[in-house]
């Protein structure tokens, strides 16, 4: 008798037109990976999580972070906590555990293999508090960063240039910011399709553009000539867009499945389902060991 596939579902506040349903094998176990968008409807997302609770092996929160992290401190987003609490039996993850390990490893792998030499490279990380592993790794590799948290989340055109500045602002602002309606901080539903022609000077400044796909896509200029893009959750249409805009390379930390990459929340859900553990039981060492077993390497596409 064949083993039934594990089932991981990402419940996303994003656009439902980006939904997908794929089955892949990891560590010899089939895993069904689903993404279900709710078009920005928080109530619908909560109801869907309740329906899935106990019926699937892991639930990912898509289009929203449960935790923002700075220098080892976690700050909980109130709206995401409402979603997470809708599940009692099934583990709920937001990808933060994987971002701190897999995405840090991704930029280090790019440097070690000579795929991207970050020394002296100007890197725009559109949001650092949701990718603090990458934020710490980039300066250590010799990159010249701009962290765009104030710019792209709060609409304040002030670049953050050092980890010290980022930590100070995070510790001051995040306790307040995390209590705001999430739609004030990040595009959800149909807003993800809207382009905003502001702050393009930071994209033009950068050699490398990294971080959340929807923030990159919302604020990017039409032309990205010669840029390296490091992001996730890209579809075939997104790849075509980057290619047409002149980007030199797209790097994804998560593997391509059926022509698209999935968010870190989904892939963290895969790890949790394979391990049969609750997220709070997982240490950074557990994530690292599982990643070593899975053998995931960054997905590099040169245009």
C-alpha positions as CSV (number, residue, x, y, z in Angstrom):
1,X,0.0,0.0,0.0
2,X,1.5,3.4,-1.0
3,X,2.0,6.1,1.6
4,X,-0.6,8.9,1.3
5,X,1.0,12.2,0.5
6,X,1.5,14.8,3.2
7,X,-0.6,17.9,2.6
8,X,0.7,21.4,3.1
9,X,-1.5,24.4,2.3
10,X,-0.6,28.1,2.2
11,X,-3.5,30.3,3.1
12,X,-2.6,33.6,1.5
13,X,-4.0,37.1,1.7
14,X,-2.7,37.5,-1.8
15,X,-4.3,37.3,-5.2
16,X,-6.2,34.1,-5.9
17,X,-5.1,34.1,-9.5
18,X,-1.7,33.0,-8.4
19,X,-3.1,29.8,-6.8
20,X,-1.3,26.5,-7.4
21,X,-1.6,22.8,-6.5
22,X,1.5,20.6,-7.0
23,X,2.8,17.3,-5.7
24,X,6.5,16.6,-5.3
25,X,8.7,14.1,-3.4
26,X,10.9,15.1,-0.5
27,X,13.1,12.7,1.4
28,X,11.2,9.8,-0.3
29,X,7.8,11.1,0.8
30,X,5.2,12.6,-1.6
31,X,4.0,16.0,-0.5
32,X,1.0,17.9,-1.9
33,X,1.7,21.6,-1.9
34,X,-1.2,24.0,-2.3
35,X,-1.5,27.8,-2.3
36,X,-5.0,29.3,-1.8
37,X,-5.3,33.1,-2.1
38,X,-8.2,35.0,-0.4
39,X,-7.8,38.3,-2.3
40,X,-7.0,40.2,0.9
41,X,-10.1,39.0,2.8
42,X,-8.9,38.4,6.3
43,X,-12.2,36.9,7.5
44,X,-12.2,34.4,4.6
45,X,-8.6,33.5,5.4
46,X,-9.4,32.8,9.0
47,X,-12.4,30.7,8.0
48,X,-10.3,28.7,5.6
49,X,-7.7,28.0,8.2
50,X,-10.4,26.7,10.5
51,X,-11.7,24.4,7.8
52,X,-8.2,23.0,7.2
53,X,-7.3,22.6,10.8
54,X,-6.8,18.9,11.6
55,X,-7.3,18.0,7.9
56,X,-3.8,18.8,6.6
57,X,-0.3,18.4,7.9
58,X,0.8,22.0,8.0
59,X,-0.6,25.4,7.2
60,X,1.5,28.3,5.9
61,X,0.5,32.0,6.3
62,X,1.0,33.6,2.9
63,X,1.1,37.3,2.1
64,X,1.6,38.1,5.8
65,X,4.3,37.5,8.4
66,X,3.5,36.2,11.9
67,X,6.9,37.4,13.2
68,X,9.2,40.2,12.2
69,X,12.7,39.6,13.5
70,X,15.6,42.0,14.4
71,X,18.8,40.9,16.1
72,X,17.2,37.8,17.6
73,X,14.1,39.5,18.9
74,X,10.7,38.5,17.5
75,X,7.8,40.9,17.2
76,X,4.3,39.5,16.5
77,X,2.0,41.0,13.9
78,X,-1.4,41.2,15.5
79,X,-3.4,40.4,12.4
80,X,-1.3,37.4,11.6
81,X,-1.8,36.1,15.2
82,X,-5.6,36.2,14.6
83,X,-5.1,33.9,11.6
84,X,-2.6,31.6,13.3
85,X,-5.0,31.1,16.3
86,X,-7.7,29.8,14.0
87,X,-5.8,26.5,13.9
88,X,-5.8,24.4,17.0
89,X,-4.5,21.0,15.8
90,X,-2.5,21.7,12.6
91,X,0.9,23.5,12.9
92,X,0.9,27.0,11.4
93,X,4.1,28.6,10.0
94,X,4.9,31.9,8.4
95,X,8.4,31.1,6.9
96,X,10.4,33.0,9.4
97,X,12.2,29.9,10.6
98,X,13.3,29.1,7.1
99,X,14.1,32.7,6.1
100,X,16.7,32.8,8.9
101,X,18.4,29.7,7.7
102,X,17.7,29.0,4.0
103,X,18.0,32.6,2.8
104,X,21.1,33.3,4.8
105,X,22.6,30.1,3.2
106,X,21.5,31.3,-0.2
107,X,23.5,34.5,-0.3
108,X,26.5,32.7,1.2
109,X,26.2,30.0,-1.4
110,X,26.1,32.6,-4.2
111,X,29.3,34.1,-2.9
112,X,31.1,30.8,-2.3
113,X,30.3,29.5,-5.8
114,X,31.2,32.7,-7.5
115,X,27.7,33.0,-8.9
116,X,27.4,36.5,-7.4
117,X,30.3,38.4,-5.8
118,X,28.8,40.6,-3.2
119,X,32.0,42.5,-2.4
120,X,31.4,46.1,-3.2
121,X,28.0,45.3,-4.7
122,X,25.1,47.8,-3.9
123,X,22.2,45.7,-2.6
124,X,18.7,46.9,-2.1
125,X,16.9,44.6,0.4
126,X,13.3,45.9,0.2
127,X,12.4,44.7,3.7
128,X,15.0,43.5,6.2
129,X,12.9,42.7,9.3
130,X,11.1,39.9,7.4
131,X,14.5,38.6,6.1
132,X,16.9,39.3,8.9
133,X,19.1,36.3,8.1
134,X,19.8,37.8,4.6
135,X,20.1,41.3,6.1
136,X,22.9,40.1,8.4
137,X,24.7,38.0,5.8
138,X,24.9,40.7,3.1
139,X,27.2,43.1,4.9
140,X,29.3,40.2,6.2
141,X,30.0,39.3,2.6
142,X,31.1,42.8,1.7
143,X,27.9,44.2,0.2
144,X,26.9,47.8,0.5
145,X,23.2,47.6,1.6
146,X,20.2,49.8,1.7
147,X,17.4,48.3,3.8
148,X,14.1,49.6,2.5
149,X,11.9,49.0,5.5
150,X,11.0,52.7,6.1
151,X,10.7,53.3,2.4
152,X,8.4,50.5,1.2
153,X,6.5,49.6,4.4
154,X,5.9,53.1,5.9
155,X,6.4,55.4,2.8
156,X,9.2,57.3,4.4
157,X,12.0,57.9,1.8
158,X,14.9,57.4,4.2
159,X,17.3,54.5,3.4
160,X,18.6,52.4,6.3
161,X,22.3,51.7,5.6
162,X,23.6,49.8,8.6
163,X,22.5,46.9,10.8
164,X,22.9,49.2,13.8
165,X,20.4,51.6,12.4
166,X,18.1,48.8,11.5
167,X,18.2,47.3,15.0
168,X,17.6,50.7,16.6
169,X,14.6,51.5,14.4
170,X,13.2,48.0,14.7
171,X,13.3,48.0,18.5
172,X,11.6,51.5,18.5
173,X,9.0,51.1,15.8
174,X,8.0,47.4,15.5
175,X,6.1,47.3,18.8
176,X,3.8,50.0,17.3
177,X,3.9,48.9,13.7
178,X,2.9,45.3,14.5
179,X,-0.4,46.5,15.9
180,X,-1.4,48.3,12.7
181,X,-3.8,46.7,10.2
182,X,-1.5,44.7,8.0
183,X,-3.0,46.2,4.8
184,X,-1.3,49.5,5.8
185,X,2.1,47.9,5.7
186,X,2.0,45.4,2.7
187,X,-0.1,45.0,-0.4
188,X,-2.8,42.3,-0.2
189,X,-5.3,41.0,-2.7
190,X,-5.8,43.2,-5.8
191,X,-3.3,45.7,-4.4
192,X,-0.5,43.3,-5.3
193,X,-1.2,43.9,-9.0
194,X,-0.9,47.7,-8.7
195,X,2.4,49.4,-9.7
196,X,3.6,52.5,-7.8
197,X,6.1,54.7,-9.6
198,X,7.8,55.9,-6.5
199,X,11.3,55.3,-5.0
200,X,12.7,54.0,-8.3
201,X,15.9,55.8,-7.6
202,X,16.8,53.1,-5.1
203,X,16.3,50.4,-7.7
204,X,18.4,52.3,-10.2
205,X,21.2,52.6,-7.5
206,X,21.3,48.9,-6.8
207,X,23.3,46.2,-8.5
208,X,21.3,43.5,-6.7
209,X,17.6,43.7,-5.7
210,X,16.6,41.3,-2.9
211,X,13.6,40.4,-0.8
212,X,9.9,40.1,-1.0
213,X,8.6,39.6,-4.6
214,X,5.4,41.7,-4.2
215,X,7.3,44.7,-2.8
216,X,9.9,44.4,-5.6
217,X,7.1,44.1,-8.3
218,X,5.0,46.9,-6.8
219,X,7.8,49.5,-6.8
220,X,10.2,48.4,-9.5
221,X,10.9,50.5,-12.6
222,X,10.1,49.1,-16.0
223,X,13.8,48.5,-16.8
224,X,16.0,46.3,-14.6
225,X,18.9,46.1,-17.0
226,X,21.8,44.0,-15.6
227,X,20.2,43.6,-12.2
228,X,20.4,40.5,-10.1
229,X,17.1,39.7,-8.4
230,X,17.0,37.5,-5.3
231,X,13.4,36.6,-4.4
232,X,10.8,33.9,-4.1
233,X,7.2,33.0,-5.0
234,X,7.7,33.6,-8.7
235,X,5.5,32.3,-11.5
236,X,6.3,31.7,-15.2
237,X,4.7,35.1,-15.9
238,X,7.0,36.7,-13.3
239,X,10.0,35.2,-15.0
240,X,8.9,36.6,-18.3
241,X,8.5,40.0,-16.8
242,X,12.0,40.1,-15.3
243,X,13.4,38.8,-18.6
244,X,11.6,41.5,-20.6
245,X,12.8,44.2,-18.2
246,X,16.5,43.3,-18.9
247,X,17.4,41.6,-15.5
248,X,20.5,39.6,-15.7
249,X,19.7,36.8,-13.2
250,X,16.9,35.6,-11.0
251,X,17.9,33.7,-7.8
252,X,15.3,31.8,-5.8
253,X,16.0,30.3,-2.4
254,X,13.2,27.7,-2.7
255,X,13.1,25.1,-5.4
256,X,11.1,25.4,-8.6
257,X,8.1,23.1,-8.8
258,X,6.1,22.9,-12.0
259,X,7.4,26.2,-13.4
260,X,7.1,28.3,-10.3
261,X,8.7,28.8,-6.9
262,X,6.7,28.8,-3.6
263,X,7.0,31.0,-0.6
264,X,9.1,30.2,2.4
265,X,5.9,29.7,4.4
266,X,5.0,26.8,2.2
267,X,8.4,25.2,2.2
268,X,8.7,25.6,6.0
269,X,5.4,23.8,6.1
270,X,7.0,21.0,4.1
271,X,9.8,20.7,6.6
272,X,7.4,20.8,9.6
273,X,5.2,18.1,8.0
274,X,8.2,15.9,7.2
275,X,9.6,16.2,10.7
276,X,6.2,15.8,12.4
277,X,7.1,18.5,14.9
278,X,5.4,21.7,16.1
279,X,7.2,24.9,14.9
280,X,8.1,25.8,18.5
281,X,9.9,22.5,18.8
282,X,12.2,23.3,15.9
283,X,15.6,24.8,16.5
284,X,17.8,26.5,14.0
285,X,20.0,23.4,14.1
286,X,16.9,21.3,13.2
287,X,16.3,23.5,10.1
288,X,19.9,23.3,9.1
289,X,20.0,19.5,9.4
290,X,16.8,19.1,7.4
291,X,18.0,21.5,4.7
292,X,21.3,19.4,4.5
293,X,19.2,16.3,4.0
294,X,16.9,17.9,1.4
295,X,19.9,19.2,-0.5
296,X,18.0,22.3,-1.7
297,X,20.3,24.6,-3.7
298,X,19.4,28.1,-4.9
299,X,17.5,28.1,-8.1
300,X,19.6,30.3,-10.5
301,X,18.1,31.5,-13.8
302,X,20.3,33.5,-16.1
303,X,18.4,35.6,-18.7
